[in-house]
Amino acid sequence: MQNLYPYAQIVHLFCAIIFVGYLFFDVIILRAASKKMPPELAQKAKQAIGSVAVRIMPICLLLLVLTGGMMISNWIDNKVFMIKFCLAMVIVAAVIVNLSCKFIFKRPSPLGNIHPIALTLAVAIVLLAKVMFMV
């Protein structure tokens, strides 16, 4: 598995960039841009972006989890890593609930829009990822 670590790390990094970038775009940029558009146009833009994101982001998150799982043995005894892991699992659980409600149960999620909290947790995870190398 050690031979795969650098490749898993690269895939993990790119998926993290895509995931956090999408959350940032959705929570910060799209929300601000929507205030400058007519409401019907803003809603259409959100729906169009969301219909593409719902196909791409679960795959990206799955790759994040799989590559993270591949690299876990190097960091399992690190306390900072364990905090990072727990925060990541909160995001994964929230995504599973939201996608299950949308596609399986065909009803709105009780969690509502998880993107703001997911962005906050993702930023904390990125910071902790850097701190892991300092501790």
Buried (B, 14 or more C-beta within 10 A) or exposed (E): EEEEBEEBBEBBEBBBEBBBEBBBBBBEEBBEEBEEEEEEEBEEBBEEBEEEBEEEBBEBBEBBBBBBEBBEEBBEEBEBBEBBBEBBEBBBEBBEBBBEBEEEEEEEBEEEEBBBBBBBBBEBBBEBBEBBEEE
